[in-house]
Amino acid sequence: MSNKNTRHLHIELTPEQYQLLNAQAKQCALTKRAYIVRLLEGSPVRPRPASEIKALRTEIHYIGNNINQIARSVNAGIAKAEDAKRGLCLLNQVYELMYQIARK
């Protein structure tokens, strides 16, 4: 990204500072340059979610798809009483998973 409108900056860091910069940028899945630029611009710099949280979000997504299928069958007038019970059970699972994510 070098053009005549950009400026080059040279800074010196202690080994500990450099290691900290590397670790924080990596935790956010950013390059060191992108990490520093976001800090300067006041953009959010958040660590990537842990794989456990990603898995919980994926599970919530699948449950949501099942709930949507049940809702479509209810709207079409072809749902059974068991479908409604299953939908409530799935919603309870979503609430439990969301609670687990919130605790992290």
Secondary structure as UniProt FT lines:
FT   TURN            4..5
FT   HELIX           15..27
FT   TURN            28..29
FT   HELIX           32..41
FT   HELIX           51..75
FT   TURN            76..77
FT   HELIX           81..103
//
